[in-house]
């Protein structure tokens, strides 16, 4: 094995993105494995390849011990006195290498006979490791793939370079239909290492997908002028997003919605028609709860800190809007704010107060639309 051969290997594999040090290490391991089989060599054989000259060196590596009593296997261990004759700087516990008496011609034959297959296998492993490391850092990001095939359980996307992404049925938006060759944006949940290379587990229902899509469509969110403080999502149906401006004079809600709703419409289109309510975040829980219940009008919010309950009063005509279809509006507001939201109409509060012969008290036990949820930021 000469310098030209090493150079050819390095040039050949540079296109595959495998670093030189990994390539040389893989080559050393392949020759080492082949040498052990052909020469019936002990387990402490070490092979080194000089990337400049192509020179192959074979060593026996010994553990340095202090006394004869410490020698458990003379094939693997060496007394410190003998070791220091080879390397004066070595000490107990270190490793010392002794060159094996083998010619370059012998090594060349061994390498030619059996190293190739092992080398190619390990090179493929190294390539997979490189590709895995490239994609492992993409968790939490959006990628675009091409629909390669579909099954009853998942859609498989081609991301290029032989890398596939799996979009399980549970991560697909309700009502979406996919066709072979279609380009599709997905959110990377996890990158898994497999014998065939990395496989990405992706989603279109995760709230992180909505967050990233908004970053892509809204420059103020991308550059940090407007920040997303929380997302509550029922994928395919409706979401609520709380935003806050970090710059005086910038309307966070207006920036997110866009002129004539252009930005939010583009986001809704990417989500296959899923409605997206943009609300203003507020550090005052009462104001935040009122905002989160939009588009319903809220008359009053009383916060019960001890029980983490927000008692809300809305106009009678707004009650069904505040609760939403099947309780969805109130449920999403509760998830977004982190408060249990109990909603009553002003007429209901007045009726309850009259029945008790007292002034209206919106803190009375609510009879309508109790909602329990935790925040999803």
Buried (B, 14 or more C-beta within 10 A) or exposed (E): BEEEEBEEBBEEBEEBBBEEEBBBBBBBBBBBBBBBEBBEBEEBBBBBBEBEEBBBBBBBBBBBBEEEEEBEEEEBBBBBEEBBEBBEEBEEEEBBBBEBEBEBEBBBEBBEEBBEEBBEEBBBBBBBBBBBEBBBEBBEEBBEBBBBEBEEEBBBBBBEBEBBBBBBEEBBBEEBEBEEEEEBBBBBBEBBBEEEBBBBBBBBBBBBBBBBBBBBBBEBBEEEBBBBBBBBBBBBBBBBBBBBBEEEEEEBBBBBBBEEEEBBBBBBEBBBEBBBBBBBBBEEBBBBBBBBBBEBEBBBBBBEEEEEBBBBBBBEEBBBBBBBEEBBBBBBBBBBBBBBBBBBBBEBBBBBBEEEEEEBEBEBEBBBBBBEBEBBE
